[in-house]
């Protein structure tokens, strides 16, 4: 187990060293069918609500924030996330996240490579 933790820490240090500044700047790893991406969330970034035609797996690597789910009727569910939080967003569910403090939150997101994304209000 300590070897995993050591490797995980090395990856996190590498990611932090990239000094990502905006949500558009992210690290993506692709296989033939899957995509894994590390996204940064800065303080006061507004949630970018969107949904996908597949499930999406989230794992919080660093920081903390609020994750929001919305349905088509406007019902909202918010929950706090922190390092180690992990969850699956079901397909076709509107979702977004924002950071609540001055530390950037980093999430690892895994999904199908050819997923279709729809932005709320677009």
Secondary structure, DSSP 4 states (H G I P E B T S, - for coil): -HHHHHHHHHHHHHHHHT---STT-EEEEE-SSEEEEEEEE-BTPPP--EEESS-EEEEEEESEEEEEEE-TT--EEEEEEETT-EEEEPTT-EEEEEE-SSSPEEEEEEEETT--EEETT-
